[in-house]
Amino acid sequence: MPPEDVVERLLTLNAPVATAVYPQWVDDRLATNVQGTQDQTWSATVPPKVVSVRRCLLGCVLVHRDVFTKLNAPWFISAWIGDRYVPDDEWFCNAVRGAGLGIRCDGAAVCKAFRMGTELLSLTGGSLHGSA
């Protein structure tokens, strides 16, 4: 559930791909929906500001239409590549970065997310922000 002003906020990032932040359950821990530029796994927190990310889930993204002209189709696909499953978000984000385009996250735009009837944001004490 995105904030009411999420479209306006993501538009102001003026990025090829822009995302808000939200909690997700990963294996046995709560994490965010983004991976920092140097992270190989999902970030536990994000600063409450605009940051570049290497990957994001696709639950709340704004993609500039020019991105689709710069990427080869299919843009979103989940597939087994070798012995590893590559989900659609990873496929898309890899293609975006491979085309030299950026992905930006507004860490202050926080969406609610639910799993099995529980608002995951409540499990974080209402914050996905670590020390900035």
N, C-alpha and C positions, 0 to 999 in steps of 0.2 A: 504494500500500500504506500504509494509515493506521497510526499508532501504536495499540497495544492499547487505550489509555485514551481514544481520540479521542471516543467517544460521551459519556463522562462529562465530558470537558473542554468539549465544545461545549455540553452541557446547562448547565454552570455559567455560560456567557455570558448566559443568559436573554435571548436575542435572537430576533427573529422569524426571521431567517436567520443561521446561523452556519457558518463554514467554517474548515478547517485550511488550511495553506499547502503548496504543492508546486511543484516546478519544471516548466516547460513550455518547449518549443522554439518560438520565434516568429520566423518569417522566418529571419534569420541570427544570432539571439542567444538566450541562455538567459534566461528571466524567471520570475517567479512566476505563480501562477494568480489573482492579485488586482490590482485597480487601486485606488489610494488615492482618497480622496474628491475630490481635485483633479486626479488623473491622467487623461489621455486615452488612455494606452497602458498595457501591462502593466508593473507595478513590477519593477525589477531585484532589489530586496531589500525585506524587511519587518522591522520591529523585532521582537524576540522577546517581544512582549507583545500584549495585546488592542488591536486598532485597528478603527476603522470603515472600511469600503471601499465604493466605489460599484458595483463589479462583481466577480464571481468566476466562475470556471469551476464546473461542477456535479459535479466528480469526487469531492468530499468535502464535502457540505453536510448540515446538519441544518435542516429547515424545520418550524417550529411549525405545527400543523394549522390554527390560526386564520388563518394567512396565506392559505390557499386559500379561505376564506370572504370575505376582504376583496378578493381579486383577481377580475377577470372572466376566465372561461375563453376561450380556451385559455391555460393557465399556461405551457406550454413549446411553442414553435413556432419553426421556422426559416423565414424568408420573405424574398422580395425586396420591399423597400419603396422605391418609386421606383427609383433606379438603384443601390441599395446592398443587399447581403445582410446580414440581421440574424440571427445565430445564436441558438439557444435560450437560451443563458446570458445574452446581452445583453437579449433579449426579457423574460425572467423578472426579471432585476435591475432593468430599467427599470420594470416593473410594480410591483415591491416598493417602489422609491423613490417612484414616482408615487402610491402609496397611503399615503405618509408612514411607511413601515416601515423599519427599519434592517437593515443587513448588517454583521456583526462577524466579524473574523478573529482567531483565536488564533495569532499568529505564532510561538509556541513549540511548537505542535503541527505538526510537519513530517512530511509523507507522502513516501514514496519514489515516484518515477515513472520509467517506463522508455520508451525510444524505440529501436526497432531493436536491442533486446538490451542497450542501455547504460543503466545507472542514471544518470539525469540529475543527481541530487544529487551523485554523485561528481565530476561536471564542475565543480561549484561549490566543490570542496574540502570538501564535506560541510556547507555552510552557505548559507542564503538570507538571512542576517541582515547588514545593513549596520550602521553605527554608529547606536545608539539615540538 
